[in-house]
Amino acid sequence: MSKQDEKNQSGKDPGRTTLRRAAIAVALAAGLVALGAGIYASGIYEPIAQSPDREPDEGRELAEAAAERRAEWLAEREAYTDDPEANPPALPVSGEGYFIPNDVADAPDNEFGDSVRRGYEVFTNTQTNASQHVGNGLNCANCHLGAGTVPKAAPMWAAAAEYPAFRGKNKIINTMEDRIHGCFTYSMNAQGSPSGNPPPRDGDIYKDLQSFFYYMAEGAPLEGNLPGRGYPVPPEPEQGYSISRGETVFENNCAVCHGTDGAGRQDPNGRWIFPALWGEDSFNWGAGMHRVNTAAGFIKNNMPLGQGGSLTDQQAWDVAAYINSWERPADPRQFRDGLTLTETDEQFHEQSPNFYGDVVRGNLLGDGVPGEPTEQPPSAGAPRHADQASR
């Protein structure tokens, strides 16, 4: 800088410069406000504006109506409790005819309510709250959508009243604890977990989950069989089901969430966003979802997520076949009972449509994904992975 420039610079009035800048900023701000007002007045934002003319949020209206009906039922029950001559409370159902469960947010502020809330946390985030007994990337809520509240997605308010019951799967009377134990064994692949086993019997995990289920089902009839229970299976199409057709359905409707390799998706912290549909992070060959008909029922009514019912029956069966034509963790009953794969197939898999024991793409399905036990179950002694020995 020359001496003359230094002189000119030192001669400027800093106060005047600041005022000039402030005036310019105010003018620009006023111009932007005027521009924004003009654009808004033009109606360009009207399609997305939160105005009274906007189409109503149907989902919110249904939820509000369900909450109102549930509140009415609670009032009816209280009146009936106080006066047995009053009208007994009618089953709390939505406008669609499905049972309205309690909201966990309304659980009482006592020991039972604490158990309900803990059960909810285990159910919705099993990866964290029962991690020692989970051997894959699933949470209970992956198969029981909406934290176990959604009709036709195996809602727990429908299941809670159905046990004790005889199950053909193990041919004994099952309690709800038995049922949960089975879910950890097969759907959560407990054989591959740090403990190598489902939660210990009569433990807090079972008690808290049952408290959560019981609370949701308050008011449901004991005989169960409520509309919306389980996964209603669509009729098997006349063309049967096809792995190759299912691959196309998968690519067009499922891969965007579950990945082209069916391995699911995780966030940068390793938390599961969308579950794995096959491979080592998915349910094992003993889980009910490995049956093509069961998977078709879940898919038809619930997938793609938020678009349940959009696939045809044929598409649901085909994509269920494709998903279940890939390898997954071994059936723990094979090792528990010391069976060969063929014996396991004959004893446990021949009663339903599935690919266990079949050769698909040159691969014998049922011998387990790489790294799975092939001679002895983890529960028999050594941990599945060396780094689990110190856990």
C-alpha positions as CSV (number, residue, x, y, z in Angstrom):
1,M,0.0,0.0,0.0
2,S,1.4,3.4,-1.0
3,K,1.7,6.3,1.5
4,Q,-1.1,8.1,-0.3
5,D,-3.4,5.0,0.1
6,E,-2.5,4.8,3.7
7,K,-3.4,8.4,4.1
8,N,-6.7,8.0,2.4
9,Q,-7.5,4.9,4.5
10,S,-6.7,6.6,7.7
11,G,-8.8,9.5,6.8
12,K,-12.1,7.5,6.5
13,D,-14.8,7.9,9.1
14,P,-15.4,4.5,10.6
15,G,-18.7,5.6,12.0
16,R,-20.0,6.8,8.7
17,T,-18.9,3.5,7.0
18,T,-20.8,1.4,9.6
19,L,-24.0,3.4,9.1
20,R,-23.8,3.0,5.4
21,R,-23.4,-0.8,5.7
22,A,-26.3,-1.0,8.1
23,A,-28.5,1.0,5.8
24,I,-27.6,-1.3,2.9
25,A,-28.4,-4.4,5.1
26,V,-31.8,-3.0,6.1
27,A,-32.6,-2.2,2.5
28,L,-31.7,-5.8,1.4
29,A,-33.7,-7.3,4.2
30,A,-36.8,-5.2,3.3
31,G,-36.4,-6.2,-0.3
32,L,-36.3,-9.9,0.6
33,V,-39.3,-9.6,2.9
34,A,-41.2,-7.9,0.1
35,L,-40.1,-10.6,-2.4
36,G,-41.2,-13.4,-0.1
37,A,-44.6,-11.7,0.5
38,G,-45.1,-11.4,-3.2
39,I,-44.2,-15.1,-3.8
40,Y,-46.5,-16.2,-1.0
41,A,-49.4,-14.0,-2.3
42,S,-48.9,-15.6,-5.7
43,G,-50.2,-18.9,-4.3
44,I,-47.0,-20.9,-5.1
45,Y,-46.9,-22.4,-1.6
46,E,-50.6,-23.2,-1.4
47,P,-50.3,-26.9,-2.2
48,I,-48.0,-27.5,0.8
49,A,-49.4,-24.8,3.2
50,Q,-50.8,-26.0,6.4
51,S,-54.2,-24.3,5.7
52,P,-57.7,-25.3,6.6
53,D,-58.2,-26.1,2.9
54,R,-55.6,-28.8,2.9
55,E,-56.8,-32.4,2.6
56,P,-57.2,-33.9,6.1
57,D,-54.6,-36.3,7.4
58,E,-56.5,-39.6,7.3
59,G,-54.0,-41.4,9.4
60,R,-54.1,-38.8,12.2
61,E,-57.9,-38.8,12.1
62,L,-58.1,-42.5,12.4
63,A,-55.6,-42.4,15.3
64,E,-57.6,-39.7,17.1
65,A,-60.8,-41.6,16.6
66,A,-59.2,-44.8,18.0
67,A,-58.0,-43.0,21.0
68,E,-61.4,-41.5,21.6
69,R,-63.1,-44.9,21.4
70,R,-60.5,-46.4,23.7
71,A,-61.3,-43.6,26.3
72,E,-65.0,-44.3,25.9
73,W,-64.4,-48.0,26.6
74,L,-62.4,-47.2,29.8
75,A,-65.2,-45.0,31.0
76,E,-67.8,-47.7,30.2
77,R,-65.7,-50.3,32.1
78,E,-65.4,-48.0,35.1
79,A,-69.1,-47.4,35.1
80,Y,-69.8,-51.1,34.9
81,T,-67.3,-51.8,37.7
82,D,-69.1,-49.3,39.9
83,D,-72.6,-50.5,38.9
84,P,-73.1,-54.1,37.7
85,E,-76.6,-53.1,36.4
86,A,-74.9,-50.7,33.9
87,N,-74.4,-51.8,30.3
88,P,-71.2,-53.9,30.1
89,P,-68.5,-52.3,28.0
90,A,-68.4,-53.1,24.3
91,L,-65.2,-54.3,22.7
92,P,-63.2,-51.3,21.8
93,V,-62.8,-51.5,18.0
94,S,-61.8,-49.0,15.3
95,G,-63.9,-47.9,12.4
96,E,-62.2,-50.7,10.4
97,G,-63.3,-53.3,13.0
98,Y,-59.9,-54.0,14.6
99,F,-59.3,-54.1,18.4
100,I,-57.9,-50.8,19.8
101,P,-55.0,-51.6,22.2
102,N,-53.8,-49.5,25.1
103,D,-51.1,-47.0,24.4
104,V,-47.9,-47.7,26.3
105,A,-47.6,-44.0,27.0
106,D,-50.7,-44.4,29.3
107,A,-49.2,-47.2,31.4
108,P,-49.7,-46.5,35.1
109,D,-46.9,-44.9,37.2
110,N,-46.2,-48.0,39.3
111,E,-44.2,-51.2,39.3
112,F,-46.4,-52.8,36.7
113,G,-46.2,-49.7,34.4
114,D,-42.5,-49.8,34.7
115,S,-42.5,-53.5,33.6
116,V,-44.8,-52.5,30.6
117,R,-42.4,-49.8,29.6
118,R,-39.3,-52.1,29.9
119,G,-41.1,-54.7,27.8
120,Y,-41.9,-52.1,25.2
121,E,-38.2,-51.2,25.0
122,V,-37.1,-54.9,24.7
123,F,-39.7,-55.4,22.0
124,T,-38.8,-52.3,19.9
125,N,-35.0,-52.4,20.5
126,T,-34.2,-56.0,21.1
127,Q,-30.7,-55.4,19.7
128,T,-29.8,-53.3,22.8
129,N,-32.1,-54.5,25.5
130,A,-31.7,-58.2,25.1
131,S,-28.4,-58.2,23.2
132,Q,-26.9,-61.2,24.9
133,H,-29.6,-63.4,23.4
134,V,-29.8,-62.0,19.9
135,G,-27.7,-63.6,17.2
136,N,-28.7,-61.6,14.2
137,G,-29.8,-58.1,13.2
138,L,-33.4,-58.3,14.1
139,N,-35.7,-56.7,16.6
140,C,-39.1,-58.2,17.6
141,A,-40.8,-55.2,16.0
142,N,-39.4,-56.1,12.6
143,C,-42.0,-58.9,12.2
144,H,-44.6,-57.4,14.6
145,L,-45.0,-53.9,13.1
146,G,-45.9,-50.7,14.9
147,A,-44.5,-52.1,18.2
148,G,-46.9,-55.0,17.9
149,T,-50.0,-52.9,17.3
150,V,-50.6,-53.2,13.5
151,P,-53.5,-55.5,12.4
152,K,-52.4,-58.3,10.0
153,A,-48.8,-57.9,11.2
154,A,-49.1,-60.4,14.1
155,P,-50.2,-57.8,16.6
156,M,-49.4,-58.7,20.2
157,W,-52.8,-57.6,21.5
158,A,-54.3,-60.5,19.5
159,A,-51.6,-63.0,20.6
160,A,-51.7,-62.2,24.3
161,A,-55.1,-63.9,24.8
162,E,-54.2,-67.0,22.8
163,Y,-51.9,-68.7,25.3
164,P,-51.7,-71.2,26.8
165,A,-52.3,-73.2,23.6
166,F,-51.2,-76.4,21.9
167,R,-48.7,-75.8,19.1
168,G,-48.1,-78.2,16.3
169,K,-44.5,-77.0,16.0
170,N,-43.4,-78.6,19.2
171,K,-46.5,-80.6,19.9
172,I,-47.0,-79.4,23.5
173,I,-49.1,-76.9,25.4
174,N,-47.2,-73.6,25.1
175,T,-47.4,-70.7,27.6
176,M,-46.6,-67.2,26.4
177,E,-43.2,-67.6,27.9
178,D,-42.7,-70.7,25.8
179,R,-43.7,-68.8,22.7
180,I,-41.3,-65.9,23.5
181,H,-38.5,-68.5,24.1
182,G,-39.2,-70.0,20.7
183,C,-39.0,-66.5,19.0
184,F,-35.6,-66.0,20.5
185,T,-34.5,-69.5,19.5
186,Y,-35.5,-69.2,15.9
187,S,-36.4,-65.6,14.8
188,M,-33.7,-64.0,16.8
189,N,-31.2,-66.9,16.2
190,A,-30.1,-67.1,19.8
191,Q,-27.7,-69.9,18.9
192,G,-25.5,-67.2,17.3
193,S,-25.8,-64.8,20.2
194,P,-23.1,-63.9,22.8
195,S,-24.8,-66.3,25.3
196,G,-25.6,-68.9,22.7
197,N,-29.1,-69.3,24.2
198,P,-32.5,-67.6,24.6
199,P,-33.0,-65.7,27.9
200,P,-33.0,-67.8,31.0
201,R,-36.5,-69.1,31.9
202,D,-38.6,-67.1,34.4
203,G,-36.3,-64.1,33.8
204,D,-37.2,-60.4,33.7
205,I,-37.2,-60.3,29.9
206,Y,-40.1,-62.7,29.8
207,K,-42.0,-60.9,32.6
208,D,-41.6,-57.5,31.0
209,L,-42.6,-58.6,27.5
210,Q,-45.7,-60.4,28.9
211,S,-46.6,-57.3,30.9
212,F,-46.3,-55.2,27.7
213,F,-48.5,-57.7,25.8
214,Y,-51.1,-58.0,28.6
215,Y,-51.4,-54.2,28.9
216,M,-51.9,-53.8,25.2
217,A,-54.6,-56.5,25.2
218,E,-56.6,-55.1,28.1
219,G,-60.2,-55.6,27.2
220,A,-59.7,-58.3,24.5
221,P,-61.7,-61.5,24.8
222,L,-59.9,-64.5,26.3
223,E,-60.8,-66.7,23.4
224,G,-58.7,-64.7,21.1
225,N,-59.0,-65.2,17.4
226,L,-59.5,-61.4,16.9
227,P,-59.7,-59.9,13.4
228,G,-56.3,-58.8,12.3
229,R,-54.4,-61.5,14.2
230,G,-51.3,-63.1,12.6
231,Y,-50.5,-62.8,9.0
232,P,-53.5,-63.6,6.9
233,V,-52.2,-65.8,4.0
234,P,-53.5,-65.0,0.5
235,P,-54.6,-68.0,-1.5
236,E,-51.8,-69.8,-3.3
237,P,-52.0,-68.7,-7.0
238,E,-52.9,-71.2,-9.7
239,Q,-49.4,-70.7,-11.1
240,G,-47.8,-71.6,-7.8
241,Y,-44.8,-69.6,-6.8
242,S,-41.6,-68.8,-8.7
243,I,-38.2,-67.8,-7.5
244,S,-37.3,-66.2,-10.9
245,R,-40.5,-64.1,-10.9
246,G,-39.9,-63.2,-7.3
247,E,-36.5,-61.9,-8.1
248,T,-38.1,-59.3,-10.4
249,V,-40.6,-58.3,-7.7
250,F,-37.8,-58.0,-5.2
251,E,-35.7,-55.8,-7.4
252,N,-38.7,-53.5,-8.1
253,N,-40.2,-53.3,-4.6
254,C,-37.8,-54.5,-1.9
255,A,-34.2,-53.9,-2.8
256,V,-34.4,-50.2,-2.1
257,C,-34.8,-50.8,1.6
258,H,-33.3,-54.3,2.2
259,G,-30.5,-54.0,-0.4
260,T,-30.0,-56.0,-3.6
261,D,-28.2,-58.7,-1.5
262,G,-31.0,-58.9,1.0
263,A,-28.6,-58.0,3.8
264,G,-30.6,-55.1,5.1
265,R,-29.3,-51.6,5.9
266,Q,-27.5,-50.1,8.9
267,D,-26.8,-46.5,9.9
268,P,-23.2,-45.3,10.4
269,N,-23.4,-46.4,14.0
270,G,-24.3,-49.9,13.1
271,R,-27.9,-49.7,14.2
272,W,-30.3,-51.6,11.9
273,I,-32.6,-49.5,9.8
274,F,-34.0,-52.2,7.6
275,P,-33.6,-55.9,8.6
276,A,-31.7,-58.6,6.7
277,L,-34.0,-61.0,4.8
278,W,-31.4,-63.7,4.4
279,G,-27.8,-64.5,5.4
280,E,-26.1,-64.5,8.8
281,D,-28.0,-61.5,10.1
282,S,-31.5,-62.8,9.4
283,F,-33.8,-65.4,11.1
284,N,-32.7,-69.0,11.0
285,W,-34.2,-72.1,9.2
286,G,-36.4,-72.9,12.3
287,A,-38.3,-69.6,12.2
288,G,-41.9,-69.6,10.9
289,M,-41.0,-66.9,8.4
290,H,-38.9,-69.3,6.4
291,R,-42.2,-70.9,5.2
292,V,-43.2,-69.4,1.8
293,N,-46.9,-69.2,2.8
294,T,-46.1,-67.3,6.1
295,A,-43.8,-64.9,4.4
296,A,-46.4,-64.4,1.6
297,G,-49.0,-63.4,4.3
298,F,-46.7,-60.9,5.9
299,I,-45.6,-59.4,2.6
300,K,-49.1,-59.2,1.1
301,N,-50.5,-57.3,4.1
302,N,-47.6,-55.1,5.0
303,M,-45.0,-54.7,2.3
304,P,-43.6,-52.5,0.8
305,L,-43.6,-50.7,4.1
306,G,-46.5,-48.3,4.3
307,Q,-48.0,-49.8,1.1
308,G,-49.5,-53.1,2.4
309,G,-51.9,-54.7,-0.1
310,S,-50.3,-53.1,-3.1
311,L,-48.8,-56.3,-4.3
312,T,-50.9,-59.0,-6.0
313,D,-51.3,-62.4,-4.4
314,Q,-49.0,-63.8,-7.1
315,Q,-46.3,-61.2,-6.4
316,A,-46.5,-61.8,-2.7
317,W,-46.0,-65.6,-3.1
318,D,-43.3,-65.2,-5.7
319,V,-41.2,-62.7,-3.7
320,A,-41.6,-64.8,-0.6
321,A,-40.2,-67.7,-2.5
322,Y,-37.3,-65.6,-3.7
323,I,-36.4,-64.4,-0.2
324,N,-36.6,-67.8,1.2
325,S,-34.5,-69.4,-1.5
326,W,-31.3,-68.1,0.0
327,E,-29.2,-69.5,2.8
328,R,-29.6,-68.4,6.4
329,P,-28.5,-69.6,9.8
330,A,-28.9,-73.3,10.5
331,D,-32.0,-74.8,12.2
332,P,-30.9,-75.3,15.8
333,R,-33.0,-78.4,16.2
334,Q,-30.7,-80.3,13.9
335,F,-27.8,-79.9,16.4
336,R,-30.0,-80.1,19.5
337,D,-31.3,-83.5,18.5
338,G,-28.2,-84.7,16.7
339,L,-29.9,-85.0,13.3
340,T,-28.6,-84.9,9.8
341,L,-29.9,-82.3,7.4
342,T,-32.1,-84.9,5.7
343,E,-33.6,-86.1,9.0
344,T,-34.2,-82.5,10.1
345,D,-36.0,-81.9,6.8
346,E,-38.2,-84.9,7.2
347,Q,-39.1,-84.2,10.8
348,F,-39.6,-80.4,10.8
349,H,-39.9,-79.1,7.2
350,E,-42.0,-81.4,5.1
351,Q,-45.3,-80.1,6.4
352,S,-45.1,-76.6,4.7
353,P,-43.9,-75.0,1.5
354,N,-40.3,-74.1,1.9
355,F,-36.8,-74.7,0.3
356,Y,-35.1,-76.3,3.3
357,G,-33.0,-79.3,2.1
358,D,-33.4,-78.3,-1.6
359,V,-30.6,-77.4,-4.0
360,V,-31.1,-73.9,-5.3
361,R,-28.4,-72.2,-7.5
362,G,-26.2,-75.1,-6.9
363,N,-26.4,-74.6,-3.1
364,L,-27.9,-77.1,-0.6
365,L,-30.1,-75.0,1.6
366,G,-30.2,-75.7,5.3
367,D,-26.5,-76.4,6.1
368,G,-26.2,-72.9,7.4
369,V,-24.5,-69.7,6.3
370,P,-20.7,-69.5,6.5
371,G,-19.6,-69.4,10.1
372,E,-22.6,-71.2,11.5
373,P,-22.1,-74.4,13.6
374,T,-22.0,-77.6,11.6
375,E,-21.2,-80.2,14.3
376,Q,-22.3,-78.9,17.7
377,P,-24.7,-76.1,18.8
378,P,-23.1,-73.2,20.6
379,S,-25.2,-73.9,23.7
380,A,-23.3,-77.2,24.1
381,G,-20.2,-75.4,25.2
382,A,-17.8,-73.2,23.3
383,P,-19.0,-69.8,22.1
384,R,-19.7,-69.3,18.4
385,H,-16.9,-66.7,18.0
386,A,-13.6,-66.6,19.8
387,D,-14.1,-63.0,20.8
388,Q,-17.3,-64.0,22.7
389,A,-15.4,-66.1,25.2
390,S,-14.6,-63.0,27.3
391,R,-18.0,-61.4,27.2
